Structure formats: C-alpha cells, structure tokens
Amino acid sequence: MVAPWRKAPVAKINLAIVGIGKIVRDQHLPAVAGNADYRLVAAASRHGRVEGIDNFTTIDEMLAAMPSIDAVSLCMPPQYRHAAAVKALAAGKHVFLEKPPGATLSEVADLQALAEANRVSLFASWHSRYAPAVEAAREFLAGTRIRSMRVVWKEDVRQWHPNQDWIWQAGGLGVFDPGINALSIVTRILPRPVFATAATLEFPENREAPIAASIAFTDAEGLDLEAEFDWRQTGRQSWDIVARTDAGEMLLSEGGARLSVDGRLVHEQPEREYPGLYQRFAEIIAAGRSDVDLAPLRHVADAFLLGRRKVVEAFHD
C-alpha cells in the first residue's frame, strides 16, 4: 500500500473543470456549487463557457494563467483524457476523472504512477456507485447466498447521446459507456470478484464501437451472472440488476435508485450521485490518497478480448 502524502490543508479547494458539456452543466456544476469544500475558479473548453469564472480554450492556457488552481475535473471524452491528466498532474494538481477514467487500462496505470510521483490525489469516479440504493444492495447480498444475477441495461442512444460522434469512435466505448455504469455497481455490490467467460459484441456496419453486448460472468464459486447492454431500446429505459438469493429475489432498479426484495420496496432516496463523488474527492485530497478502482474498465477490456464480433445493420442518428 502506498503511504499517504500530506500537504497543508486549505480552507477551500480551488477547482477547475475541463470539457464543458451537458454532463457538466447537469451534474458537475450543481454538485460543486452545493459543496462548501470547493471554490470553482476556472473552466477550459473548446466550445463551452461557465459564467462568473475565468474561461480558457485549452488546459495549457488555464494552468499557465492560474497557478492557484488546486484540483481539476476532467470531463472530456475518454480518448483525450490522458493527455490532459498528465498536464494537470505534472503541474501538481489533484485530478478527478469522469467515467470511464481513460480509453485504456495502461494509460490509467500511467496516471496512477504520475499522481504518486507528484504527491497528488487521483480519483477515478464511478457515479453509479453513489446511487442511493447501491450500498443497501451490497449489505443485502453480503448476508445471503446468491444463486444467479441478471443485469439488463438498455436505453435509447438517440435520447441520451444524440449526434455524439466520439462515442462511436474507437476508444469511445459505444454501448459500454452506459454499460460500464452497471459494471461499476456490480463490482461494488458483489461479495467476490467476477470474471468474464464469454461475450458477444454487436457492431453496426458503419461504426467502430458496439451498439449492444451480452456477457457471461462467473466467480470462484461458480456464480451464474449474465449482462445485457443495448442502445436500441425505445420506450421505457431499463437499468435493472436482479439477483436470485436464498433471502429472496433482489431487484436494484432505476440505475441503483430503488431496491426491492420479493416485490417489496425496501430502499429509495433522492439521487445524490455527483454530490457524493465530489464529497469523496475532497475526502481523498484531505487524506493524501488516491482512489482508482479499475475493475469496471477491466471488465470492458475483457469483453473486447473475449467477445465474438457480430456485424449488424448500420446505425444513423
């Protein structure tokens, strides 16, 4: 275990955000505004701006102009995140990585080493782990035998990612962009590590990333776990994890917001995913540690390694 580093505590963390898009406006900005540990001081983006703070077009300009920045949240597509993270870490800034933390496992490992060398915190954020019923599901499964689990994560890409070409490019993950949210929950709530045994990935003939995937997993005790991800869902969106256990059938639904057992609702609270992430980021900065769990990204990499590639009809927004 790496020993924590220590720096003098600061009253406020001067935070900058890079990559101003929909997720930043919908989630990051409100979460930062509601947390007294932070002072939002700057943003860098090719197209977006945040009113009331200093704005730049590149992270290089921002870091050079504002040495008082303590931490940087990186919210650009994963294919471009490593280069920006290297610049921030080398400048001695703590770094928050939107999910997925990078386009490859190797580049995130490189960032971990750089963060350690520069004695700053690196946070690989998995927002779905902070959904309100996830910890309750973890506690429920810890107290019973799990017979099987099914993960169904199906949504309409036209609704959630309209005309976002980067997500269909190599490294953009395709359907694993939402699917990795499910994997981040699964790897949090299960009592033992799992590993993929087979996968089928469906690639539209005109795209570099998959539009659907099915993966079989197991663990050291032979757990039967299947996951289905699909971006062609219309109507009701599905973000469900069902576990058959000796204590009854557990349903973690609405992306981790609701927990039911045998049809009875046992846990539901308002969503606080991004506030939870920024609270955790402040905690690890104060503790002089990093938090980089790569299990969800590793499972995606395994699916690409094991997966049978199936070409399906072209997809157009």
Wavefront OBJ file of the C-alpha trace (Angstrom):
o trace
v 0.000 0.000 0.000
v 1.304 3.443 -0.909
v 1.771 5.682 2.134
v -0.388 8.822 2.040
v 1.299 12.100 1.293
v 0.450 15.199 3.279
v 0.093 18.837 2.358
v -1.054 21.762 4.407
v -4.874 21.833 4.494
v -6.644 24.600 2.617
v -9.902 26.263 3.565
v -11.266 25.800 0.038
v -10.195 23.648 -2.898
v -9.751 25.875 -5.936
v -11.328 23.724 -8.635
v -11.228 23.941 -12.426
v -13.321 21.916 -14.871
v -12.162 20.890 -18.348
v -14.706 19.953 -21.015
v -17.946 21.899 -20.600
v -20.777 19.775 -21.958
v -24.186 18.508 -20.926
v -22.985 16.274 -18.081
v -21.014 19.173 -16.572
v -23.983 21.544 -16.696
v -26.474 18.949 -15.463
v -24.370 17.309 -12.742
v -20.901 18.689 -12.028
v -21.719 22.371 -11.666
v -24.670 21.854 -9.265
v -22.676 19.339 -7.209
v -19.709 21.699 -6.857
v -21.958 24.661 -6.048
v -23.541 22.644 -3.241
v -20.264 21.604 -1.617
v -18.576 24.060 0.741
v -15.181 22.389 0.250
v -14.831 23.848 -3.263
v -14.430 27.162 -4.987
v -14.957 26.889 -8.752
v -12.375 29.250 -10.249
v -11.880 28.301 -13.908
v -13.023 26.254 -16.881
v -11.387 25.164 -20.118
v -13.344 24.048 -23.162
v -13.218 24.466 -26.913
v -16.869 25.484 -27.097
v -18.474 25.795 -23.647
v -18.187 28.539 -21.045
v -19.201 28.884 -17.405
v -20.429 32.305 -16.378
v -18.786 34.106 -13.475
v -15.348 32.454 -13.629
v -12.250 32.616 -15.843
v -12.649 30.648 -19.085
v -9.964 29.286 -21.401
v -9.943 27.260 -24.609
v -7.207 24.818 -23.526
v -5.983 23.287 -20.298
v -2.470 24.547 -21.113
v -3.649 28.165 -21.123
v -5.626 27.650 -17.945
v -2.798 26.051 -15.947
v -0.309 28.689 -17.077
v -2.613 31.587 -16.211
v -3.921 30.269 -12.872
v -1.272 28.613 -10.691
v -3.647 28.892 -7.711
v -5.766 26.002 -9.039
v -5.635 23.063 -6.591
v -7.672 20.440 -8.462
v -9.007 19.740 -11.938
v -12.063 17.770 -13.041
v -11.599 16.244 -16.496
v -14.876 15.748 -18.334
v -13.851 15.462 -21.974
v -14.266 12.186 -23.957
v -12.009 9.382 -22.684
v -9.848 9.322 -25.821
v -8.475 12.766 -24.884
v -8.340 12.499 -21.116
v -4.875 11.028 -20.595
v -3.026 13.924 -22.212
v -4.949 16.473 -20.153
v -4.485 14.485 -16.941
v -0.731 14.284 -17.484
v -0.547 18.077 -17.757
v -2.611 18.609 -14.601
v -0.758 16.011 -12.515
v 2.643 17.256 -13.674
v 1.564 20.734 -12.550
v 0.838 19.367 -9.073
v -2.957 19.401 -9.334
v -5.320 16.801 -7.907
v -7.326 15.178 -10.701
v -10.925 13.970 -10.898
v -11.549 11.659 -13.882
v -15.077 11.348 -15.245
v -16.008 7.792 -16.106
v -14.509 5.863 -17.735
v -11.164 7.041 -16.337
v -9.421 6.525 -19.668
v -9.527 4.853 -23.037
v -7.192 2.040 -21.914
v -6.079 0.387 -18.701
v -2.429 1.138 -19.399
v -2.901 4.886 -19.633
v -4.755 4.992 -16.315
v -1.951 2.978 -14.709
v 0.418 5.615 -16.064
v -1.662 8.346 -14.421
v -1.604 6.478 -11.109
v 2.182 6.393 -11.168
v 2.372 10.078 -12.085
v -0.032 11.064 -9.304
v 2.066 9.148 -6.781
v 5.283 10.710 -8.043
v 3.806 14.208 -7.752
v 2.160 13.508 -4.385
v -1.328 14.461 -5.527
v -4.678 12.659 -5.490
v -6.167 10.867 -8.492
v -9.857 9.921 -8.416
v -11.442 7.521 -10.880
v -15.092 8.425 -10.404
v -17.906 5.891 -10.869
v -21.068 7.915 -10.367
v -23.480 4.955 -10.424
v -21.826 3.530 -7.302
v -23.200 6.569 -5.481
v -26.788 5.860 -6.491
v -28.919 5.843 -3.318
v -29.725 2.121 -3.059
v -26.346 0.649 -4.034
v -24.951 0.333 -0.511
v -28.211 -1.208 0.700
v -27.945 -3.794 -2.083
v -24.352 -4.519 -1.088
v -25.397 -5.122 2.508
v -28.299 -7.356 1.439
v -26.102 -9.560 -0.772
v -23.409 -9.835 1.908
v -25.896 -11.620 4.159
v -27.186 -14.309 1.798
v -26.183 -16.837 -0.858
v -26.503 -15.537 -4.409
v -27.831 -18.119 -6.836
v -27.762 -16.055 -10.020
v -27.736 -12.477 -11.244
v -29.043 -10.766 -14.380
v -28.086 -7.262 -15.479
v -30.286 -5.522 -18.054
v -29.037 -2.085 -19.109
v -30.951 -0.934 -22.176
v -31.505 2.636 -23.293
v -32.056 4.785 -26.353
v -28.759 6.271 -27.543
v -30.646 8.874 -29.578
v -32.118 10.228 -26.347
v -29.002 10.229 -24.190
v -26.166 10.792 -26.677
v -27.618 12.492 -29.755
v -25.113 13.194 -32.540
v -22.096 12.476 -30.348
v -19.697 11.012 -32.889
v -16.855 10.476 -30.407
v -18.819 7.804 -28.606
v -18.920 5.666 -31.764
v -15.209 6.007 -32.459
v -12.552 3.558 -31.318
v -11.979 4.240 -27.629
v -15.410 5.812 -27.181
v -16.783 2.507 -25.779
v -20.136 2.576 -27.596
v -22.776 0.804 -25.523
v -20.206 0.261 -22.794
v -20.427 3.981 -21.996
v -23.670 3.243 -20.094
v -22.838 -0.435 -19.617
v -19.786 0.408 -17.539
v -22.155 2.110 -15.076
v -23.822 -1.252 -14.495
v -20.427 -2.923 -14.119
v -19.386 -0.304 -11.581
v -22.423 -1.242 -9.481
v -21.938 -4.995 -9.904
v -18.307 -4.793 -8.815
v -19.382 -2.807 -5.756
v -22.270 -4.943 -4.535
v -20.949 -8.478 -5.104
v -19.028 -10.058 -2.230
v -16.456 -11.705 -4.544
v -14.687 -10.656 -7.761
v -16.174 -11.914 -11.030
v -14.618 -12.518 -14.433
v -15.998 -12.788 -17.945
v -16.199 -16.192 -19.608
v -17.848 -15.279 -22.932
v -19.181 -12.234 -24.746
v -20.892 -11.180 -27.981
v -20.465 -7.615 -29.190
v -22.710 -6.201 -31.918
v -21.110 -3.551 -34.132
v -23.158 -1.515 -36.606
v -21.531 -1.885 -40.005
v -20.821 1.872 -40.094
v -19.447 2.256 -36.546
v -16.205 1.447 -34.712
v -17.838 0.773 -31.322
v -20.589 -1.702 -30.334
v -24.271 -0.859 -30.075
v -25.105 -3.949 -27.977
v -23.292 -6.571 -25.925
v -24.049 -9.688 -23.918
v -21.515 -11.000 -21.410
v -21.406 -14.110 -19.226
v -19.519 -13.893 -15.929
v -18.709 -16.228 -13.089
v -16.655 -16.195 -9.892
v -14.551 -18.629 -7.864
v -17.719 -20.316 -6.597
v -19.400 -20.665 -9.991
v -21.842 -17.731 -9.870
v -24.174 -17.531 -12.866
v -24.132 -13.883 -13.959
v -25.312 -12.505 -17.289
v -25.289 -8.902 -18.502
v -27.160 -7.447 -21.478
v -26.403 -3.972 -22.779
v -28.295 -2.415 -25.693
v -28.540 1.090 -27.106
v -31.558 0.411 -29.320
v -34.181 0.487 -26.582
v -37.264 2.604 -27.212
v -39.999 3.447 -24.737
v -39.170 2.638 -21.123
v -35.456 2.603 -20.401
v -34.085 -0.369 -18.423
v -31.363 -0.103 -15.789
v -32.001 -3.173 -13.643
v -29.966 -5.727 -11.673
v -31.854 -8.818 -10.490
v -30.341 -11.343 -8.078
v -31.936 -14.642 -7.030
v -30.801 -15.348 -3.486
v -31.669 -17.543 -0.516
v -33.219 -14.446 1.079
v -35.476 -13.722 -1.904
v -35.298 -12.002 -5.270
v -33.488 -8.685 -5.120
v -34.231 -6.005 -7.710
v -31.950 -2.990 -7.889
v -33.753 -0.774 -10.394
v -33.666 2.677 -11.979
v -29.882 2.604 -12.190
v -29.449 1.915 -8.479
v -32.093 4.295 -7.158
v -34.555 1.694 -5.836
v -34.086 -1.607 -4.012
v -36.869 -4.184 -3.742
v -36.914 -7.704 -2.306
v -39.634 -10.083 -3.479
v -41.532 -7.129 -4.902
v -41.421 -5.072 -1.688
v -39.665 -1.713 -1.838
v -37.069 -1.595 0.929
v -34.889 1.383 -0.009
v -35.395 4.556 -2.024
v -33.850 8.010 -1.599
v -33.323 11.089 -3.770
v -30.434 10.930 -6.230
v -27.126 12.346 -4.961
v -24.590 10.673 -7.228
v -22.418 13.643 -8.185
v -22.571 15.328 -4.777
v -21.303 12.007 -3.413
v -18.464 11.958 -5.929
v -17.284 15.450 -5.041
v -17.534 14.674 -1.341
v -15.297 11.636 -1.903
v -12.832 13.683 -3.973
v -12.499 16.210 -1.142
v -12.005 13.364 1.353
v -9.131 11.746 -0.533
v -7.451 15.108 -1.078
v -7.634 15.760 2.668
v -6.350 12.252 3.429
v -3.490 12.447 0.936
v -4.615 9.401 -1.048
v -5.872 8.346 -4.453
v -8.944 6.269 -5.281
v -8.546 4.421 -8.587
v -10.596 1.231 -8.888
v -10.213 -0.119 -12.414
v -12.456 -3.192 -12.072
v -15.307 -1.821 -14.265
v -12.927 -0.771 -17.060
v -11.059 -4.075 -16.794
v -14.312 -5.967 -17.384
v -14.962 -3.906 -20.514
v -11.442 -4.690 -21.744
v -12.037 -8.389 -21.045
v -15.274 -8.296 -23.028
v -13.400 -6.885 -26.024
v -10.705 -9.571 -25.596
v -13.161 -12.462 -25.311
v -16.003 -11.088 -27.379
v -17.283 -12.572 -30.585
v -17.753 -9.706 -33.020
v -21.121 -9.612 -34.788
v -21.800 -7.038 -37.508
v -25.361 -5.657 -37.530
v -27.214 -3.098 -39.641
v -25.895 0.425 -39.876
v -26.912 2.947 -37.234
v -27.726 6.552 -38.033
v -28.732 9.300 -35.561
l 1 2 3 4 5 6 7 8 9 10 11 12 13 14 15 16 17 18 19 20 21 22 23 24 25 26 27 28 29 30 31 32 33 34 35 36 37 38 39 40 41 42 43 44 45 46 47 48 49 50 51 52 53 54 55 56 57 58 59 60 61 62 63 64 65 66 67 68 69 70 71 72 73 74 75 76 77 78 79 80 81 82 83 84 85 86 87 88 89 90 91 92 93 94 95 96 97 98 99 100 101 102 103 104 105 106 107 108 109 110 111 112 113 114 115 116 117 118 119 120 121 122 123 124 125 126 127 128 129 130 131 132 133 134 135 136 137 138 139 140 141 142 143 144 145 146 147 148 149 150 151 152 153 154 155 156 157 158 159 160 161 162 163 164 165 166 167 168 169 170 171 172 173 174 175 176 177 178 179 180 181 182 183 184 185 186 187 188 189 190 191 192 193 194 195 196 197 198 199 200 201 202 203 204 205 206 207 208 209 210 211 212 213 214 215 216 217 218 219 220 221 222 223 224 225 226 227 228 229 230 231 232 233 234 235 236 237 238 239 240 241 242 243 244 245 246 247 248 249 250 251 252 253 254 255 256 257 258 259 260 261 262 263 264 265 266 267 268 269 270 271 272 273 274 275 276 277 278 279 280 281 282 283 284 285 286 287 288 289 290 291 292 293 294 295 296 297 298 299 300 301 302 303 304 305 306 307 308 309 310 311 312 313 314 315 316 317
